[in-house]
Amino acid sequence: MKLRPLADRVLLKQEKAESKTASGIILPEAAQEKTQTAKVEAVGPGTDKEKITVKVGDRVMYDKYSGTQVKIDGEEFLIVKNSDIIAVIEA
């Protein structure tokens, strides 16, 4: 299935949380904090008031409690407003 966001929405694929601490302690999944970093998978066309500022393939940071989680073909994604994206991560 393919999902195309509308208006000023962006489809993100969240990155996996670290399962090990810096000192080597393995964390159970319940104790892992979700990251607020993701890869942009699809973008909407934008609106007159809100232009899309990211492109497919960008790594971004987003507000912690933003977006709607969706499951597509067994994979979890997040749909957020463009304004909920707070930074683009440049490598």
C-alpha positions in Angstrom: 0.0 0.0 0.0 1.2 3.5 -0.8 0.3 6.5 1.4 0.4 10.1 0.1 0.0 12.8 2.8 -2.3 15.8 2.1 -1.9 19.5 2.6 1.1 20.3 4.9 1.5 16.8 6.3 4.7 14.7 6.1 5.0 10.9 6.4 8.0 9.9 8.6 9.5 6.5 9.4 10.8 6.6 12.9 14.4 5.5 13.6 14.9 2.6 16.0 15.8 3.4 19.6 19.1 2.4 21.0 18.9 -1.0 22.7 22.2 -0.6 24.5 23.6 2.1 26.7 27.0 3.7 26.2 28.4 1.4 28.9 27.0 -1.7 27.2 23.9 -2.4 29.3 21.1 -3.9 27.2 17.7 -2.2 27.7 14.4 -4.0 27.4 12.1 -2.6 24.8 9.7 -1.3 27.4 12.5 0.9 28.9 13.7 2.3 25.7 12.7 5.9 25.0 11.5 6.5 21.5 13.7 8.8 19.5 12.3 12.0 17.9 14.4 11.4 14.8 13.0 10.0 11.5 13.4 9.7 7.8 11.0 11.6 5.5 9.2 9.0 3.3 6.6 11.2 1.6 5.4 14.9 1.7 2.1 16.6 0.9 1.9 19.4 -1.6 1.7 22.1 1.1 -0.8 25.0 1.3 -0.8 28.7 0.5 0.0 29.4 4.2 2.3 26.5 4.9 5.0 25.6 2.4 6.8 22.2 2.8 10.4 22.7 4.0 11.6 19.1 3.8 12.1 16.6 1.0 11.9 12.8 0.7 15.0 11.2 2.2 15.8 14.0 4.7 16.5 12.9 8.3 14.6 15.2 10.7 13.8 15.8 14.4 10.2 16.4 15.3 8.2 17.4 18.4 7.9 14.6 21.0 4.1 14.4 21.2 3.2 15.3 17.6 1.7 13.3 14.8 -0.5 10.3 14.3 0.9 6.8 14.2 -0.1 4.6 11.4 0.8 1.0 10.4 1.3 0.2 6.7 2.2 -3.3 5.6 3.4 -4.2 9.1 5.7 -1.1 9.4 5.0 1.8 11.7 5.0 5.4 10.4 4.1 8.8 11.8 2.2 11.5 10.0 3.1 15.0 11.3 2.4 18.6 10.2 5.3 20.3 8.5 5.3 22.8 11.4 6.0 19.9 13.9 9.4 19.2 12.3 11.9 21.2 14.3 15.2 20.4 12.5 16.8 18.7 9.5 19.8 16.5 10.5 22.7 17.0 8.1 25.5 14.4 8.1 
